[in-house]
Amino acid sequence: MSSSARSLSGSSEGIGIAAEVVLFVFIALLLTIACYELKKIVKLPPSPLLLVMGIILRDVGQYIGDLGPTVKLLDNLDPHLILLAIMPALIFEAALSTDWYTFKRELGQIIPMATTVVMLSAFLTAVVIKYILDYDFTWEQAMIIGVILNATDHVAVVAQLKEIAADKRFETLIEGETLLNEATVIVLFTVFSTSLESHAGYEEGIILFLRLAFGGFGMGILFSLTMGYIIERIVNDAMQETNLTLVTAYLLFFVADGTSLHVSGALAVVTYGLYMSAYGKTLISPTVEKGLHGFWNIVATNMESIVFIMGGMLLGSIFTKTDQDLDTKDISMVFALFVLLHFIRGFSIFVHYPILKHFGYGITAKEAIVMTIAGLKGVISIALSLILYHNENILEAQKFKDIVIFFTLVISALTIVIDNFLIKFAVKKFGMETLTDVQENMLVGVTTAILQHTQKKIDHLRADKDFNLVKWDEVLKLAGPKRLLIQIMKNTKVGAKLLKKHPHDEPNDLLKRYSKKFNLTTSVLTVETRRRFYTTLKGIYWHEFESGQCLGYTSLILIDSCNRALDNESQTMSDWDTLEKDLYNQREMRFYNKLSKIPLLGRFFKKHLYSKIITTYDAASTFIKAHEETEELMDQMEIDVDEVIFHEVMKEAHLQIEKCKDFVRDHITDSYPEVIAEVQSKMASHTLLIAQRKLINKIFHQGVIKELEYEHLIEAIDKNMRKLALQKAPSVPSIKEILKNRFRSAKESDIESLMAMIEEIQLQPDETLFEEGKPSDGAYLIFNGRVKEYSNWIDQELIIGNIVGVQHLLQEYTTNTSTAIALTSVHAAHIPSSILKNEAFIEDCYKEASEELLLLNLTKFGLDGVKEDHIFRVVKNSTIKYFQINSSIDLKRGLLVLWGRISKQYDTYSFVRPIKKVIECVDKVVVLFFPQHFDEILRSNKTIPDAFANYYLRSMAKSMKIDNYAKHDEDEDKTAKEH
């Protein structure tokens, strides 16, 4: 063998240590795949299966060729490697997947469970070991055993919770306890092991405890904020963003636990994981977030599987070792201690029962019993016992070390195997995983809709000639409606009982019997309808963030408001009332407004003020949009709820929408128009960029473009997204910018000349801009505030960017046709009617005034009987053009002459029907060309009102079809992503 080959293998004989490690990892992962497949057959949790596989691998593998050294490798494995290589991933993934809102709400329960319950249990375990099991250990030794054996394993607990369907809040309580328990136990272990090594006093132990705890928390916060700052500036880069979370978790654990800082790495990573759960998920790019969670889920599952297999191998090694300092007493005592640990944990929990009952969501006695059994041991206990076993600084205590490793491995195995079944039994016995009657009733409604859809599909397939040879008896047995119904009913309380009584009934008969079994009160159905509204709303809020329609921080505020509403689902909807208090404090806004005017320092306060206003407006606009979408979705849902109840709940939701709209109008629209412009601009930009990205991904996967072209295109879009993400706070748009946006046909020089003509004015509420019947002197462009324009032919409210009385700019109106008053403080610019002397403004002015012009001259245009909405729809899709003398005009689409003269036949107010003719105009003229296909509609309808109505209906249907196509594309993209 060459020297290079020997260096890779580690020795000239066997496969070498490096290869042994690699072989072990991949054998462990192969066994993981086998266990997860076996789980589907034997219906057992994977953790006990993995443990058994580990025992078999250790006891049998040593006799199989090169596998022998591999399975014995664990005997001399440095246990610190388990902490540094495996624990950061397990802790971070557990914290990342935690429901932050529920965790935060239950913190008053979780902290006692993870601290004082652990300490009391560790002390009582030490008492049992010294005085009941009669082991001659010192208090420090007994306490360290107590700490190790009271470490609840998050991996094992979460794996078990996946197997049951208990209440989500209760599951979060158990998960939260195990998460913080790990950090607490590692800190306590460090304190007591240091005491054993150096015989330190209690004062030094307390100081060390505080250093580890607070130092770990501080280190976690520092790394979290730094990582959050960096990751927010990385856009749509899955590799970079995922790698950053991975590197931060491991580097944080190492810096905290493996350097001279010597603070708690476990607590630091828990803090970092909870930060990511609470705030970090919106710092990650929406296109990356789902994949990142998937990555961490795979890493954690593989890590926990390897640890369970290692635990099984260590347990197997006990049966093969001949040099252990153990006797029959130790074997009998381990089983006694296993039972006693349940009583100790149960006693500690019930001592804390008053706290657990009155904080958070509270717990029942039944839940306290399940929590007693849920103290599963696993990776933490095993890793800590191995560290203690290999600790060379603890001398003359071999018997103690052997007992620790033996007790830990056996009790961990017993809890994984036995307590798994006890938890499942207790949850089922106490009825904690069954649906409530109202939920089961809702399920009946959904099931009915699914079965009806399935039956229609069967009928369609049977009528299809391509399915003439189908064996329908076999198809119905395998995928028919009855099979689906039976499977659903078997898993429900009422359904299972009904199925036993009527096993041979047809699906329709079963459904009729099923639906009659429920007799629910109005209040129960109302609460359930509200609950489903809020859960749907939460999903829409998150979708709005993912699609770039609201800011990340805003989505967190809105989702939090849904969670709080779900906590009070029995009360009338008031989610906007709650949100308004959180978002907007008028005194605070006035205070910041005053501070923003201070020289030099004012800009910092102004930036903070704008930040709050942006968040408020973003939240309010998303609230309105999401609520309206939820109302629509709920209306389409197949849920079995009384129509009166449903409409009452929708009425509650609609009232909140109206309150939100009033708030936006009163506090944002008038005072901060620049914020509206900023948020809407960002939304539009983000929407376009995401649409471009989706299209590029689609055509790339279809093979239309090559990889290099794809990368260039994606890079260009992501560059724009980064620029958008780092945009500065909004500034008030200048008068010049507003004028350029309003008169888009005008050149720079035209805008400059207009600015010299306009006159800025300030109006107070109820002050009149112009009055109907009085001489007209022009119109008003609004810069800030809100104006009402009204007459017998018009009634509208106008805001920033709108021109009030735009019709008065036209040459034919020398007298005001309406009245306009300020509803709020208004900043506007008076535009004189002489503006039309400059031809650059003619086309834009008529575009702006076209609707008013038609409404004022219905009879002259021959539009009598045409509804206002129909006119607006036609005008919206029409094209307005200004032509010079002798210009050619195509009459094939039909048109209205708004001003001027095309010919002797067609002058101002003429309605020109579609004809295949091109003529030269004899004068300057402004015309409105009808929309595409309107000519066909005019020909096929006898009257003009009918034609306008027909076009209105067709265009509405077309808009809905386009929306449906867009929604269909979104659904397809979502489905493809999920696959």
N, C-alpha and C positions, 0 to 999 in steps of 0.2 A: 504493500500500500504506500502511496506517495505521501510526503510530508503534509501537503495541502489537504489531502483527504483525511489524514489523521487529525488535523486541526479542526476540521469540521465535525468529525465524529466524537472527538474528545479522547479517544483511546484507540489502540490497535486491535482491541478485542470488543466484541459486542457492537451495538449501534451507537453508543456514546450518549452523554447526558443531554446534549442539545436535541438530538433526534428522539430521545426518550420523552422529553417534555412535549415536543411536537406530536409524537405518537399518542401520548396520553390525552392531550387536548382534543384531538380529532376522534379518538375512540369514545371519549366522554360525550362529544357532540353527536356521534353516531348513536350512542345509547339514548341520548335525549330524544332524537327523532323516533327511535323504537318505542320509548316510554309514552310519548305523546300520541303515537298511533295506537298503542296498547290501551291507553286511557279510553279511547273511543269504543273499544270492545268490552272491557271489564268494568267501565264506569267508575273508575277509581281516580283520585287526584294524582297528578304526576309525581309529587314529592315523595310519597312512600315507595312508589315504583322505582324512582331513581336511587333511593337509599338501598333498596334490595339489590338493584343492579350493581351498586358500588360494592356491597358485601360479596356478591358472586364474583365480580371482577378481581377483588383482592384475594379471595381464597382459591379461585380456580386459575386465574391468570398467571400466577407465579410458576405454574408447571408448564406453561405454553411458550417454549422457545424464547425469542427475544422479548416477549411480553413480560417475562418474569421480572427483569430489572426495572421495567417501566412501572409496574404496579407497586414495587417496593420503594420507588423513588419518593413517595409521600412520607415514608418513615423519617427521612432526614430533611424534609422540606422546611425551609425557614418560614415560620408562621407569619412573620412580618410581611412576607410576600403576599399572603392572602389579604392582609389589610391594605397594602399599597396597590395591589393589582386588581383586586375584586371589589373591595368595599366602596371606593369612590363611585363606581358605576352603579352599584346597587342602591346606595343612599341617594345619589342624585336623581336617578330614574324614579325612585319612590316619591321623592319630594316634588319632582316635575309633574308627575301624574296626579298629584293631590288636588282635590277641589278646594281652591284657596278660600272661597267665600265660606263654605261649610267649615273648613279647618279653623278659619279666623273666628267664626261664630262659636265654635266648640272649644276654643282655646282654654276657657275657664274649666273645662272638664279634662282636656288633654294634658295640661301641665301637671295637675295633681297625679293623674294616672302614670305619667312618665317620670315623676320625681318622687313625691312622698310615698306613693304606693310602692314604687321600686325599693326605696330605702327601707320602709317598714317590712316589706317582704324579705329583703336581704337580711335584715336583722333577725326576723323570726326564723328564717332558714338557718342562720348561724346558731341560734338557740337550740333548734331541733337537732342539728349535727352534734353539738357539744353535749346536750343533756338528755336527749331522747335516744339518738342513735349511738351515743356514748363514744364519740371519737375524741381522742386526746390531742386536739388541735388548739393553737393559740387563738385569741379573738380575731387577730388580723387574718389568720389562715381561714377561720370559719366564715368571716365576713366576705373574703374574696370568693369563696365557694358560693356563698349566698348571692353575691352580685352576678357571677357568671350564670348561675342557674335561674336568675330572674330576668335575663335578657330575652325579650320577646323578639322573634325573628320576623322582620317585615316581609321577607321573601316567602316564607312558609305561610304566613297569615294571609297575604294578598292572594297567593295561589289558592288557598282554601276559600276565600271570599268570592273568587271567580266561580267556584262550584255551586254557590248558593245564590239566592236572589232576595237577600234581606233589604231592608230600607236603606237607601243611599246615605242618609245622615248617620245611621248607626254604623254602616261600613266605614265611613270617613272617620268616625270617632275611634274605631279600632285601628284603622290604618295610621291615623295621626298619633295615637298612643305608641304604636310600635316604632314609628319613625323617630319620635323624640326619645323613646326608651333606648334606642341604639346609642344615641349620643350620650345620654345620661350614664348608661352602663359603662361605656368606654372611658368616660371621665372618672367614674368611681373606681373602675378597675385600675386605672393609672395611679390614682391616689393610694389605694391599698397595696398595690404591688410595690410602689416606691417606699411605702411604710415597711413592707416586709424586707426590702433590700437594705434600707439604711436605718431601720428602727426609728423612723422620725416620729415626733409627737403629733398630737391631734391638731395643735395650732398650725404646724407646717402643712398638715394634710388639708386643713380648711383653706389655707392660702393657696395651695396648689389647685384645689378644686375650683376656687374663684378664678384663678388665672386661666385654667383650661377652658372653663365655661365662657367667661366674658371675652377672653382673648379669641376663642374660636368664633364667637358670634361677631366680634368686630372685624376679624379677618374675612369672614364670609361676606359682610356688608361691603367692605372695601373692594374685594374682587368682583362682587356682583355689580356695583356701580361702574367700575372700570370696564368690565365686559359689556355691560349694557350700552355704554357710550360708544364702544367700538362696533358692536354688532348692529347698532342702529344705522351706521354709516356703510354697511355692506348690503347691497341690494340684489336680490334674486341670484345669489351664489350659494347653491346648496352645499357644495363641498366646503367652502370657507366658513359658512355659518355653523354647519354641523361640527366641523373640526374645532372651531372656537369654543363651542360648549364642551366638547370632549377634553380639549387641552386644559381649559379653565378648571374643570372638575378634578382632574388628576393633579395638576400643578398646585391647586389650592390645598388639596389634602396633603401633598408632600411638603409644601412650605410650612403648613401649620403643624403637622405631626412629625415630619422627618428632619427638621432643622433645629437650630438652637432656639428658635422662638418657642417651641414646645407648648403649643396651645392645641385645643381639641380639633383635629382634622374632621372628625365625624360631624361635630356641631357646625363647623365652617361650611361643609358641603351641604348639610341640611338647610342652612340659611341661604346659601346660593341657589339651591333647588327650589325653595319656597319663593324666593324673589322671582325666579323665572316663571314659576306657576302663577304668581300674582300679576306681574308686570311684564316680564320678559317675553311672553308669547306674542305680544303685539310689537316688540322690537324686531322679531324675526320676520323676514319677508313672508307674506301670505302664501306665496307659491312654494315655500320651503317648509313651512310649519308642520304640515301633516307628515312629510317625509322624515323630518327630524324626530318627531315623536315615534315614528315607526322604527327608525334606526336605534333609538335608545331602548325601545321595547325589546328588540331582538338582542341587543347587547346584554340587557339585564336578564332576560330569560336564559340565555346561554351561560352567563356567569352563575346564576343561581343553580342551574342544572349541574354545572361542574362542581359547585360547592357541595350539593347533596350527594353526588357520586363520591367526592372526596370523603365526606362524612361516613358514607357506607363503607368505603375502603378502610378508614381508620377503625370503624367498628369491627370489620372483618379481621383486621390485624390483631385485635384483642384475643380473638379465638385461636390465633396461630402462634402468638408470642408465648414463650416459656419462661421469660425472665421478669414477669410482672410480679410486684410485691402485693398480691391480692389473695384473699381467701374466700371461703364460702359465706362468711358473714357479710363481706362486702357485696356479694352478689344478691343476697337477700335484702340487704339494706337499701340497695339502689331502687328496688321495686317499692319498698316502703316509703322512701323519700319521694319517688314519683307521685304516689298517692297524696302524701302530706303536702307537697308543693301546691296541689290544687286547693287544699283547705287553707293554706297560708295566703295564697293569692285571693281566694274568695273572701277570707276574713279582712284582708287589707282593703279590698274593694268596698265591702259593706261598711267598714269604718268610715270610708269617704262617701258613702251613699247620699247623705244630705247635700253635699257639695255637687255631686254628679247629677242629682235629681233637679236641683234648682238653677244650675248654670247651663249655658248653651241651649240645646233642645230638650235637656233632661233625659233621664233613662227610667225604664221600668225595672221591677225586680227580675223579670224574665230576662231582660237584656243584660242585667248585672250577672246573672248565672252564665249566660253565653260568653260574656267577657271573661269570666273566670276560666272557662275552658279554652278560650282563645289565646292563652299565653304560650304559644308554640315556641319551642327552642330550635335553634338551627345554626346558621352560619356564624353569627356573632359569638355565641357560646363556644362553638367549636374552635373558632380562631383564637379567642382569648385563652381558652384552656391550653391550646398548643403553644401560645406565646409563653404562658406560665411554665409549661412542661419543659420548654427548651431554655428557660431563663437560668443562665449559669451563675447569676449573682445571688440566687436563693439557694444556699448550701444546706446540707444535712436535712433535707426534707423530701427524700425520694418517695417514701411511703405516701406523703401528702400529695406529691405530684401525680403519682399513679392513681390515687383515689380521685383527684380532680379530673384527670383525662377519662377515667373509666365512668364516673358518674355523669359527666357531661355528654359523652358519646351515647351511652345507653339511654339516658333520660331524653336527649334530643330525638333519638330514634323512636322511643315510646310515644313522645308527644306527636311526632309526625305521623306515626301509624295509627295510634289509638285516638288521640284528640281530634284528628281529622274526622273520624267517624262520629265521635261524640258531639262535635259542633254541628254537623249535618243533622244528626238525630234531634238535638235540642232545638235547632231552628225550625225543623219540621214539626216537632211536638208542640212547640209554643205558637205555631201558626204564624211565624215571622216572615215566611217567604211566599205566602199566598197572596193573590190579588184581592183587593177589597171588592165588595159587592158592586159598587159604582164603576170600578175599573173593569170588572168582569162584564158588566152591562154594556160598557162602551166597546169592549172587545167583541161582544155579540154583534153590535151594529157594524163594526168594521169587517168581521167575518162574513156577515150576510152580503155585504157589498162585494167582497172578494169571490164568494161562491157564485153570485149572480154573474160577475164578470167571467169567471171560469166556465160557467155553463154556456154563456154566449160564445165563448171561444171554441168550446166543444162543438156546438151547433154549426159554427162557421167552418170548422175543419171537416166535419162530416159532410157538409155540402160541397166541399172542394173536391174536384175530380182527381187531383193529384194524391188524395188520401183514400182511394177506393179500397186498398188492400189492408188497411189498418185493422188490427185485432182489437176492437174497442173494449172488449171485456177485460183484456190484460191492461190496456191503457188506463181504464177507469179504476182498476184495482191499485195501480201504481201511482197515478197522478190525478185521480178523479176528485170531485168535490167532497165525497163522503170520507175518503182517506184523510184529506186535509182537516176536515171538521173534527174527526175522531182524535187526530193528533193534538189539536188545539184544546178540545174538551178534556182530554186525559190530564192535562197540566193545570186544570183549574178546579177549584173546590166544588162549585155547584155543578159544573159540566161533568166531572168524573162520576158524581153520584147519579146524575141523570143517565149517563151512558151505561152504567151497570143495570139500571132498570129497563132501558129500552135499547139494547145493543143492535137490534135488527131494523130499526126505523130508518126511513129514507132521510136524506139530508134536510129537506124542507120541513118534514115533521119534527125532526130533532131541533131545528132552529126555532120553530113555533113553541115547542115545549120549553126550550132554553130561555127564550125571551120572556115567557110568562112567569118564570121563577123569581123575577126581581120586582120588588115593590119599594121603590126608592122615593124619598121625600124631595120636595122642591129644593130645599136648602142644600141637600147633599149633591144633587145634580148641578146646581148653580156653582158650588165650590169647585166641582170637578171640571166644569166648563171653563171657569176662570183659570184653573191650574193649567189646562191644556193651552189656553190662550197665551199665558205667560211663557210656557216652555217653548211654544212655537215662536213667540216673539224673541226669545233669547237666541234661537237659531238664526233668525233673520238679522238680528243685530250683528252677529258674528259674520254672516255672509256679506253684510254691508261693508264691514272692515276689509274682508278678503277681496271684495271687488273694487276697493278703493273709494267707496262712497262715504266713508267717515274715517276720522283719525283713530289710531290705535287706542290712545288714552280715552277718547270719547266712548269707544265700544266697551271698554272696561267699566266706565261709569254707568252706561246703559244696562249692561248685563247685570251689574251689581244691583241696579234698581229693580230688575226682574226678580233677582234672588230675594230681595227684601219683600217684594210683593208676594212671592210664593210663601214666605213665612207668615203672611197675613192674608192668605187666600180666602178665608171665610168673610173678610170685610169687603165692602164695595171698592171697586178699583180707584186707586188714588196715586198711581205711579208717577204722573206728571207733578202732582202736588208735592210729592217727596223730592223729586228731581229738582224742581225749581228752587227749593230751599238749599239744596246742595250746590247748585250751579251759580245762583245769582243773589247777591246781597246788595241792595241799593245803596246803603250807607257806605259799604266797603268800596263800591264802584265810584261814588262821589269823592271819597277820600283819595283813591288812586288818581282820579281825574285832576284833583287839586295839586297833588304831588307831581304829576306829570308836567306841570307848568313851571316848576322850579328850574332855573337855569342850570345847565350841565347835568345835574342829577336827574332831571325830569325825564330824560329819554329812557332810563332804566325802569322807572315806574310806568311810563307809557308802554314799554315793551311788555311788562307784566300785565298791565290792563288789557292790552290787545290779546295777549295769550288767553286770558280768562274769557274775554268776549268771543274769541274764535271757538273755544271749547264749548261755550254756552250755545252759540248759534249752531255749531256742528251737531251738538247733542239734540237740540230742539228740532232741527230740520230732519235728522235721522229718525227721531222719535215719531214725527208725523208720518213720514214715508213708511217706516216699519209697521206702525200700528195699522195704517190703511191696508198694507199688504197682508198683515195677519188677519184682519177682518175678512179679506177676500179669500184667503186660504181656509180659514175656519168655516166659511160658508160652503166651500167645496168639499170639506172633510165628510167622510161617511161615518158620522158618530150618532149613536142613538140617544138624542136629547130632545126634549119637548121644544117645539118651535118658539113658544112664548118665552121659555127660560133662555134659549139661545139669543133671542132678540133683546132681552133685558140686559144680558151680559154685553152684547155688542153696543147697546146704548150707553152703558157705563164707559166702554172703551172710547166711543165717539165723543163723549163729553170731555174726556181727557185730551183728545186731539184738538178740540175747539179751544180749550184753555191754553194749550201750548201755542196755537196759532195766535191767540190774543196776546200772549206774552211776547212772541216774536215781533208782532206789529207794534206793540207799545214800548218795548225796551231795546230792540235791536234795529229794526228797519229804519226808524227815524233817526236814531242817534249814531249808529255805526254802519252806514251803508258800505263803507270800504271793506268792512269785515265780510259782509255778504258777498261782495265781489271777489274777495280773496278765496273764501271757502268754496264758492261755486266754481271759480276758475280752477282750483286744485282738483275738485271732483271731476270736472270735465277733462282735465289733462290726464288724470289717473285712469279714467274710464277709457280714453282713447289709447293710452299706452298699453293697458291690459288687453284691449281688443286687438291691438297690433301684435302683441306677444302671442296671443292665442292663435291668431291667423298664421303667423310664422311657424309656430309649432305644428299646426295642422298640415300646412303644405309641405313641411319638412318630413313628417311621418308618412305623407302620401308619396314622397319621392320626387316632388316637383323641384326642389332645390337641393343642392349638395351641402355636405356638412360644413365646409369652409364658408359658403354663402350664409348658411344658417347662423354660424357663430358671429359673423360680421353684423348681421341684422340684429341679433339678440343683444350684442354688445352695445350697439347704437341706442337701442331702447332702454337698456339698463342704465346707460350713462344719463339719459334724460330723466329716468326715475330717481337716480341719485341726486340730480340737480333739483328735482321737484321736492325731494325729502328734506333737503337742506335749505330750502327757500326761507328768506328772512320774513319778519313780521310785516303785515300789510301797511301801506302808506295811503293817505287820502289821495284819490286820483285827481290830477290837476284839471282845471277847466278845459285846457287844450286837449287833454286825453279824452274827456267826455265828448267834446265837440267832434273830434276825429272819429270816435266810435259811432257817433250818431250820423254824421255826414261822411259816409265812406267814399263817395264818388269825388269828393273835393280834394284838391291838392293842398300841399303845405301852405302855399302862398294864399290860397282861398281861406283857409282856417285863420291865418294871421289877420287877414282883412276883416273877417267876421268878428274876431276878438275885439277889434277896435270899435265895432258897431254895437256890441252887446253892453248891457248895463246890469251889474249885479245888484240884487235886492235882498233884504232880510225881512221876513214876515212873521208875525206872531200868530198863535192859534186864533181862528175865526176871522182873521183879516182877509179882505177880498182882493183877489188878483185882478179880476175883471167881472163885469156885470152884463147880463143879457140885455140886448136892445141898445146899449151905449156904443159910441163909435169905437171901432177896433183899431188898435195900434200895434198889433203883433201877437206873439205867443211867448211862453215861458218854459225854459229848460230847467228841470229840477236838479239841483246838486245835492240837496239834503232835505229830508222831511217828507211830508205826505200831504197831497192836495186832493180835494173832491171837486169834480166837474159834473154839473148836472143841468138838465133841462127836460122838456117833455119828450125829447128824442134820445137822451143820453143820461147815464148815471154811472160814474166810474171813479175809482180811487187810483191816483197815480203817484209813483215814487221816483227815486233817483234814476236819471237817464231818460225819463219820459218827458215829452213836450206837451204842456197843457195848452189847449186851444190852438192846436196845430193848424186847424182849418182856417184860422184867422190870418195865416201867412199867405193864403191864396188870394189872387187878385180880385176874385168876385165877391169876397166878403169884407166889406168895409164897416159892417155892424156886427157886434158880438152875437153869436148864436147860442151861447150858453153862459152860465155863471160858474166861477171857480173861487173856492175859499180854502184857506190853509187849515188843515186839521191839527197840525203840530207846528212847531217852529220850522220855518222853511227858508232855505238858502237857494235862490234861483237866479237865472239870468234872463233878462228881457231881450227877446229877439225881434227886431223890427220887421215889418212886412216887406221892407225894401230889400231884404235878403235875396228875393227872387230876381232882382236886377242882375245878380251874378248867376249865370246859367248853370254853374257847377253845383248849385244847391237845389235846382228845380226838381230833378228826379227823386232825390232823397226826401224832399218836403212832401211830394205827392204820394210817395210810398207810405210815409208816416200818416198822411191825412186821408188816405184812400177810403178807409172804413167810415170815417166821419162824413166824407164827401158823399158817399153812396146813401148813407142813412138820411142825410139832409135833403137829398134829391131823388127819392125813390120814384116818384111819379115821372119826373123828367127823364130818368134812365129807363122807364118802363118796368120797374121792379115792384110795383104794387102787389101786395100779397105774399112777397118773399119774406121768410122769417129771418130775424136778425142773425141767429146762429148759422143759418145756411149761407148768408152773405159773408160772414166772417170766414167760414171754411173755404169758400171759393176765392176770396181775396187773399187768404193766407197762401194758397197754392198757385196764385196767379203771378204774372211778371209785369212790372211797370217800367215803361221805357219812354224816354224823351227823344224826339226826332226833330232834326232841322228841316228847313224847306227843301223840297225835292228829294227827300229820303224815300227809299222804297219800303213799303209796309205790306207784309203778307197777311191776308185776311182769313187764311184757312182754319185758324183756331177760334176765330171770332174775338171781339174786343169791345171795350167801352172807351169812348173818348172822354177823358177827364178834363182836358183843357185844349183849346186850339181847334184847328180844322184840318181834316184829312182832304176833304173835297167839299164841293157845294152840298153834296148829299149827306156827308158825315161831318158834323161839327160838334161842339161841346155838348155833353150829355147824350150823345148818340149811342144806341145799342146796335152794334154791327154783328149780324149773324154770320156764322162760318160760311165762307165761299172760297172756292179755289181761284183766287185772284190776287195779284200783286199790283198795288197802285202807288203812285208817287204823291206825297202829301203837298198840298198847295200852301201850307203855312206851318209854323212851328206847332208841335202838338205833343201832348202827354197822353199815352194810351195804356189801358190795362188789358193785357192779353189773357184770355181765359186759360185755365189749366189744361194739360194734356187730356185727351179723351172727352173733354166737355162738349166738343163739337158733336160727337156721336150721341151724347145724352140729349143735347138740344134737338137733334133731328128726330129722336125716338120719343120725345115727350111733346104733348100738345101745347102746354102752357109753360111760361118761364118759371113760375113758382114750382111746378112739378119737376122741371129740369134741375133747379137748384136743390130741391129736396132729395132727388134721386142721386145727385152727385155727393151730397152730404152723407147719405147712407153708404154709398159705395166707398168713399174715402175713409169713413170710420171703420168699415169692415176690413179695408186694406191695412189700416194702421194696426188693428187688432191682430191681423194675420202676420204682419211684420214682427209685432211684439211676441207672438207665439213662436215664430221661427227663431227669434233671438233667444227666447227661453228654452226652446228645444235644443239649440246649439249649446247653451250653457249646461243643460242636463246631460247632453252627450259628452261634453268635456269633463263634467263631474264624474260620470259613469266610467269613462276611460281612465281617469285619474285613479278612481277607486280600484279598478281592475289591475 
